[in-house]
Amino acid sequence: MMDASTFETLTPSRFITFTLPNPNPNPNPTSSHSNSLIRVAVLDSPLHASSPHIAAMLVPEGRESDWIFSTQSGHLQLLFSSPQPISRFILIGINPHSSKHIYNRPFNSSLLHQQFHLWSKPLLLALSPKSLFLNGTLPEIPILSYEDNLISSLVIHQCLSSHVGQMLVEDVEIETQNDSREFRRRLRFKRMPNLIQTEVLIVPETDSGSNNVCIGDTKFKPDHRVLVHPYLPPMLASLSLISDYIDRRIRNGFRPKALCLGVGGGALLTFLAIQLGFEVVGVDSDNEVLKVAKNYFGLEDSEFIHVIVGDAVKYMKKLADRVKQRSKSSFDDSEPDGFGHLVNGEVTHHKFDAVMVDLDSSDIRDGISSPPLEFVRKCVLLAAKLVLSEFGILAINVISPSQSFYDNVVNLFQKVFHDLYKIDVGNGENFILIATLSPQVFSVGDCSNPFLLRLKLVIPETYINSIRKI
């Protein structure tokens, strides 16, 4: 039995869940909502507020077990993503008696929300702090809605990693901007429940006709011809800055080289190798994530894709140290073919035309930030500078939790590198910083550069046109 006074005061970071009989059961005895329970979760914000603000949300039908709606970290993410500060967040979900593993968007969601507004008010008032009633009137508690483009989904794999914790792979059908349907495969980490860590386009393994393709009934395979993760095409757009240099290397018979710090599902590595003709070294500290990438996202060790398990920053520093050692001996720093091959998991040459960084520091209380603080150090950027070829670039995915974080990153990069450029991804969250070792002269309208033309064929040209010097 819960004490009625439990919810009278706000207690920062307190999280309480309990179940109640559904006050609005479906009269249809065959319905999944018949005789069901409701799960109630009450989360008090860890941040102090001068005046209390309460908000509630009904979990979308059929998604009650989704991490974003069933974990404390998910509730925190919903609380912090609200456009208005929330002191207490109340989440209510109907727990249907159903063993369905496939989620399909319901048709009656608007009706459910109308009913929720009617029957939830007494419960929400009972869960509100006393300070809301000081003026003698009943407070209005806003009901937030959760909307995304998900039509259907199916979890196809779950596993546990010592580095990132629990993670899952799911196939989803989504609604695109032009109202068409598209199938994708996603990798998600429980520690950041609503963050899509990796996303790739998937197509049926066999041609069964577009009308017969359904999640759960069709086997899919990754399609490496298109990048759908929002910040990856802008990251590749950075290569346009050195397109003349890359094209000269290709015409001289050399494959351009890229070092990718952070692998995830491996979409960037695979695209660089298959679509743009790069030889790629990818470094990731999590072997379990790499297994998932190989088993479900089509990442393959090959002649031109080398995947290494290890700390990405430490690995780059190790390569930089070897460049220093070789420069003191007979190593020619301008050797055109960069690294040659792997020996015992190590590259024998250590110069890259591009270093691409996709590392994040995920703390739900601070939101997602990228790169992690250990990367924003002068010694790390100097190491990146050493492993780059003369005309190489460092491209890094940035998610800034604050203006001061952004300013620190920019100031440090400008101290170490010759020039700094920026691409706004356009999603209100990510942008790409591009650091160069030497002045770059390029024309986005150059029609005589085969590599630039190839790049424009595989990524939206708008990202190339949006590059701005800082």
C-alpha positions in Angstrom: 0.0 0.0 0.0 1.5 3.4 -1.0 1.2 6.3 1.3 -1.0 9.0 -0.1 1.4 11.7 1.0 4.2 10.2 -1.1 3.7 12.6 -4.0 2.9 15.8 -2.0 6.5 17.1 -2.4 9.0 17.2 -5.2 12.1 15.1 -4.5 14.8 15.6 -7.2 15.6 12.4 -9.2 13.0 10.3 -7.4 11.4 7.7 -9.7 8.4 5.6 -8.6 6.4 3.1 -10.7 3.3 1.1 -9.8 0.3 -0.5 -11.5 -3.4 0.0 -11.2 -6.5 -1.6 -12.7 -7.3 0.1 -16.0 -10.1 2.6 -15.2 -11.2 2.6 -18.9 -11.1 -1.0 -20.0 -12.2 -2.0 -23.5 -15.6 -3.6 -23.3 -14.6 -6.0 -26.0 -13.4 -9.2 -24.2 -11.2 -10.2 -27.1 -9.4 -6.8 -27.0 -5.8 -6.7 -25.6 -6.9 -3.9 -23.3 -9.7 -5.9 -21.7 -9.1 -6.3 -18.0 -5.6 -4.9 -18.3 -3.5 -2.9 -15.9 -2.0 0.5 -16.3 1.6 1.2 -15.4 2.2 4.6 -13.8 5.6 6.1 -13.6 6.4 9.3 -11.7 9.7 11.0 -12.2 10.8 14.2 -10.4 13.4 16.2 -12.4 17.0 16.2 -11.0 17.0 20.0 -11.7 15.6 22.4 -9.2 12.8 24.7 -10.4 11.6 27.9 -8.7 8.0 26.9 -9.5 6.6 23.4 -10.2 5.5 22.4 -13.7 3.8 19.0 -14.1 3.2 17.2 -17.4 1.8 13.8 -18.3 2.0 11.5 -21.3 0.1 8.4 -22.5 2.4 5.7 -23.9 1.6 5.0 -27.6 -0.4 1.9 -27.8 1.7 -1.2 -28.5 5.0 0.4 -27.4 4.8 -0.1 -23.7 7.9 -2.3 -23.6 10.0 0.1 -25.7 13.0 1.4 -23.7 12.0 5.0 -24.0 8.8 4.3 -22.2 9.8 1.5 -19.8 13.1 2.7 -18.3 14.1 5.5 -15.9 16.7 6.7 -18.4 14.0 6.8 -21.1 11.7 8.8 -18.9 14.6 11.3 -18.2 15.2 11.6 -21.9 11.5 12.4 -22.5 11.5 14.9 -19.6 14.6 16.7 -20.9 13.4 16.8 -24.5 10.2 18.7 -23.5 10.2 22.3 -24.9 9.1 23.5 -21.5 10.8 22.8 -18.1 9.1 19.9 -16.3 9.4 19.4 -12.5 7.4 16.2 -12.4 6.7 13.9 -15.4 3.9 11.3 -15.2 3.9 8.6 -17.8 0.9 6.2 -18.1 0.9 3.1 -20.2 -1.7 0.4 -20.7 -0.2 -3.0 -20.2 -2.1 -5.3 -22.6 -2.3 -9.0 -22.2 -0.5 -9.7 -25.4 2.6 -11.6 -26.5 3.0 -9.9 -29.8 6.6 -9.2 -30.8 5.8 -7.0 -33.8 4.6 -3.5 -33.3 2.1 -2.0 -35.7 0.9 1.6 -35.4 -2.7 1.5 -34.2 -5.5 3.2 -36.2 -7.4 4.5 -33.2 -4.7 6.5 -31.4 -6.6 9.8 -31.5 -9.6 8.2 -29.8 -7.4 6.7 -27.1 -6.0 10.2 -26.4 -9.4 11.7 -26.1 -10.5 9.0 -23.6 -7.2 9.5 -21.7 -7.9 13.2 -21.2 -11.2 12.3 -19.6 -10.3 9.5 -17.2 -6.8 10.5 -16.3 -7.5 13.9 -14.7 -8.4 12.6 -11.1 -5.3 10.3 -11.2 -3.0 13.1 -12.3 -4.3 15.5 -9.7 -3.7 12.9 -7.0 -0.1 12.6 -8.2 0.6 16.3 -8.2 2.5 18.1 -5.4 0.6 20.2 -2.9 2.4 23.4 -4.1 0.2 23.3 -7.2 -3.0 23.9 -5.2 -1.8 26.9 -3.1 -4.1 29.3 -4.9 -7.2 27.2 -4.2 -7.8 26.2 -7.8 -7.3 23.0 -9.6 -4.3 23.1 -11.8 -4.3 22.3 -15.6 -1.9 19.5 -16.3 -0.8 19.4 -19.9 -0.9 16.1 -21.7 2.1 15.7 -24.0 2.0 13.5 -27.1 4.7 11.4 -28.5 4.9 11.2 -32.3 7.4 9.7 -34.7 7.5 8.2 -38.1 7.5 4.5 -37.0 4.9 2.4 -38.7 6.0 -1.1 -37.6 9.0 -2.7 -35.9 10.5 -6.0 -34.9 13.4 -6.6 -32.5 15.6 -9.2 -34.3 18.5 -9.4 -31.8 19.4 -8.3 -28.2 22.7 -8.7 -26.5 24.8 -7.3 -23.6 28.1 -5.5 -23.9 30.5 -4.7 -21.0 31.1 -1.3 -22.6 27.7 0.0 -23.6 25.4 -2.4 -21.7 22.2 -3.8 -23.3 21.6 -3.2 -26.9 19.1 -4.3 -29.6 18.8 -4.6 -33.3 15.4 -3.9 -34.9 13.9 -3.9 -38.3 11.5 -1.0 -38.8 9.1 0.4 -41.4 9.0 4.2 -41.4 7.0 6.9 -43.0 9.2 9.2 -45.1 8.7 12.9 -45.8 7.0 12.2 -49.2 4.5 9.8 -47.5 6.2 6.7 -48.9 7.3 3.7 -46.9 10.9 2.7 -46.2 12.5 -0.2 -44.4 15.6 0.3 -42.1 17.7 -1.6 -39.6 18.6 0.1 -36.4 21.0 -0.4 -33.5 20.1 1.1 -30.2 21.7 1.2 -26.7 19.5 1.0 -23.6 21.6 3.6 -21.8 20.3 6.2 -24.3 16.9 4.6 -25.1 15.7 6.9 -27.9 19.0 7.4 -29.6 19.5 5.5 -32.9 23.1 4.5 -32.8 23.3 3.1 -36.3 20.7 3.1 -39.1 20.9 1.5 -42.5 18.5 1.0 -45.4 17.4 -2.6 -45.8 15.8 -4.4 -48.8 14.1 -7.8 -49.1 16.5 -10.7 -49.6 14.3 -11.9 -52.5 12.0 -9.9 -54.8 8.5 -10.7 -53.5 6.8 -7.6 -54.9 6.5 -4.3 -53.0 2.9 -4.9 -51.9 3.9 -8.1 -50.1 6.8 -6.7 -48.0 6.0 -6.5 -44.3 8.1 -6.4 -41.1 8.0 -9.9 -39.6 7.1 -11.7 -42.8 10.1 -10.7 -44.9 13.8 -11.4 -44.6 15.9 -8.3 -45.2 19.5 -7.5 -46.0 21.5 -4.1 -45.7 21.6 -1.9 -48.8 25.0 -0.2 -48.9 24.2 2.1 -51.8 22.6 4.8 -49.6 23.4 6.4 -46.3 20.3 7.2 -44.2 21.9 8.1 -40.8 21.5 12.0 -40.8 25.1 13.1 -40.1 27.0 10.6 -42.3 26.4 12.2 -45.7 27.5 15.6 -44.4 30.6 13.9 -42.9 31.4 12.5 -46.3 30.8 15.9 -47.9 34.0 17.0 -46.1 35.9 15.1 -48.7 35.0 17.7 -51.3 37.5 20.0 -49.7 40.4 17.7 -50.8 38.7 16.2 -53.9 41.5 17.4 -56.2 44.1 15.7 -54.0 42.1 12.5 -53.7 41.5 12.4 -57.5 45.3 12.8 -58.1 46.0 9.9 -55.8 43.4 7.7 -57.6 44.8 8.7 -61.1 48.3 7.7 -59.8 47.1 4.3 -58.9 46.6 4.7 -55.1 43.5 4.1 -53.1 42.8 7.0 -50.7 43.0 6.1 -47.0 40.7 6.8 -44.1 40.9 6.2 -40.4 37.4 5.9 -38.7 37.4 6.3 -35.0 34.2 4.7 -33.8 32.6 2.0 -35.9 29.1 1.4 -34.6 27.2 -0.6 -37.3 30.0 0.1 -39.8 27.9 2.0 -42.4 30.5 4.7 -42.9 33.4 2.2 -43.4 31.4 0.1 -45.8 30.2 3.2 -47.8 33.7 4.6 -48.0 35.1 1.4 -49.3 32.3 0.3 -51.7 31.0 3.6 -53.1 34.1 5.9 -52.9 37.0 3.4 -53.4 38.8 4.1 -50.0 40.9 1.7 -48.0 39.6 2.1 -44.4 40.8 1.3 -40.9 38.0 1.3 -38.3 38.7 1.3 -34.6 36.1 0.6 -31.9 36.6 -0.5 -28.3 33.5 -2.7 -28.1 33.9 -6.2 -29.6 30.2 -7.0 -29.1 29.2 -4.0 -31.1 31.5 -5.1 -33.9 30.0 -8.6 -33.9 26.6 -7.0 -34.3 27.9 -4.8 -37.1 29.2 -7.9 -38.9 26.2 -10.1 -38.3 23.4 -7.7 -38.9 24.7 -4.6 -40.7 26.9 -6.1 -43.4 30.3 -5.0 -42.1 33.0 -7.3 -43.5 36.8 -7.5 -42.9 38.2 -7.4 -46.4 41.2 -6.3 -48.5 40.1 -2.7 -48.1 38.2 -2.7 -44.8 40.2 -3.4 -41.6 38.5 -3.5 -38.3 40.5 -3.2 -35.0 39.2 -3.7 -31.5 40.7 -1.1 -29.2 40.4 2.4 -27.7 40.2 4.7 -30.7 42.0 7.7 -29.1 44.8 5.5 -27.7 45.2 3.8 -31.1 45.5 7.0 -32.9 48.1 8.2 -30.4 50.0 5.0 -30.9 50.1 5.6 -34.7 51.3 9.2 -34.1 54.1 7.9 -31.9 55.2 5.6 -34.7 55.1 8.4 -37.2 57.5 10.4 -34.8 59.8 7.4 -34.6 59.9 6.8 -38.3 60.5 10.5 -39.1 63.6 10.3 -37.0 64.9 7.4 -39.1 64.6 6.8 -42.9 60.7 6.9 -43.1 59.6 9.2 -45.9 56.7 11.3 -44.5 55.5 12.0 -48.0 55.2 8.4 -49.1 52.2 8.5 -51.5 50.6 5.1 -50.6 50.0 5.9 -46.9 49.7 2.7 -44.9 50.4 -0.5 -46.8 48.9 -3.5 -44.9 48.2 -4.9 -41.5 50.7 -6.9 -39.5 49.3 -8.4 -36.3 46.4 -6.0 -36.3 48.6 -2.9 -36.8 49.0 -0.7 -39.9 52.5 -0.7 -41.2 52.3 2.9 -42.5 50.5 5.6 -40.6 49.4 8.4 -42.9 45.7 8.9 -43.8 43.9 11.2 -46.2 41.0 11.5 -43.8 40.4 10.8 -40.1 36.7 10.6 -39.4 35.5 10.7 -35.8 32.2 9.4 -34.6 32.6 9.1 -30.9 30.1 10.2 -28.2 29.8 10.6 -24.5 26.3 9.6 -23.5 25.1 10.8 -20.1 21.4 11.1 -20.0 21.6 13.8 -17.4 23.7 16.0 -19.6 22.2 14.8 -22.9 24.3 13.4 -25.7 27.6 15.1 -26.4 30.1 14.5 -29.1 33.0 14.2 -29.2 33.8 12.9 -25.7 35.9 15.2 -23.5 38.9 13.0 -23.7 39.1 13.8 -27.4 39.0 17.6 -26.9 42.6 17.8 -25.9 45.5 19.4 -27.6 47.6 16.2 -27.4 44.9 14.2 -29.1 44.5 16.8 -31.9 48.2 16.9 -32.4 48.2 13.1 -32.7 45.5 13.4 -35.4 47.6 16.0 -37.2 50.6 13.6 -37.3 48.6 10.7 -38.8 47.2 12.9 -41.6 48.8 13.2 -45.0 49.9 16.7 -46.1 46.5 17.6 -47.5 44.5 15.4 -45.2 41.4 16.4 -43.2 40.0 15.6 -39.8 36.1 15.4 -39.9 34.3 15.0 -36.7 30.6 14.6 -35.7 29.8 17.2 -33.1 26.7 17.4 -30.8 27.2 20.3 -28.5 25.4 20.3 -25.1 26.2 24.0 -24.5 27.6 27.0 -26.2 30.7 26.9 -24.0 31.4 23.3 -25.1 31.1 24.4 -28.8 33.4 27.4 -28.2 36.0 25.3 -26.5 36.0 22.8 -29.4 36.3 25.4 -32.0 39.0 27.4 -30.2 41.1 24.3 -29.7 40.8 23.2 -33.3 41.8 26.6 -34.6 44.9 26.6 -32.5 46.1 23.2 -33.8 45.0 23.2 -37.5 45.4 25.6 -40.4 41.7 26.1 -41.3 38.4 25.0 -39.8 35.1 24.5 -41.7 31.6 23.6 -40.6 28.6 21.8 -42.1 25.2 22.1 -40.4 23.4 18.7 -40.6 20.1 20.5 -40.4 18.5 18.3 -37.7 19.0 20.9 -34.9 21.5 18.6 -33.2 24.5 17.5 -35.2 27.1 19.5 -37.2 30.4 18.4 -38.8 33.6 20.2 -38.1 36.4 19.8 -40.7 40.0 20.7 -39.9 42.7 20.9 -42.5 46.5 20.9 -42.3 46.9 23.3 -45.2 44.9 25.9 -47.2 42.3 24.4 -49.4 41.2 25.7 -52.8 38.2 23.9 -54.3 35.2 24.6 -56.4 32.0 22.9 -55.8 31.1 23.4 -59.5 34.2 21.7 -60.8 33.0 19.4 -63.5 36.4 18.1 -64.5 37.1 16.3 -61.2 35.9 12.6 -61.4 36.1 12.0 -57.7 34.0 15.1 -56.9 31.5 14.1 -59.5 31.4 10.6 -58.0 30.9 12.1 -54.5 28.0 14.2 -55.8 26.3 11.1 -57.2 26.2 9.3 -53.8 25.4 12.1 -51.3 23.2 15.2 -51.5 25.1 18.1 -53.1 23.4 20.5 -50.7 25.8 19.4 -48.0 28.8 20.1 -50.2 27.4 23.5 -51.0 26.8 24.3 -47.3 30.4 24.0 -46.2 31.3 27.2 -44.4 34.7 28.4 -43.2 34.8 29.4 -39.5 
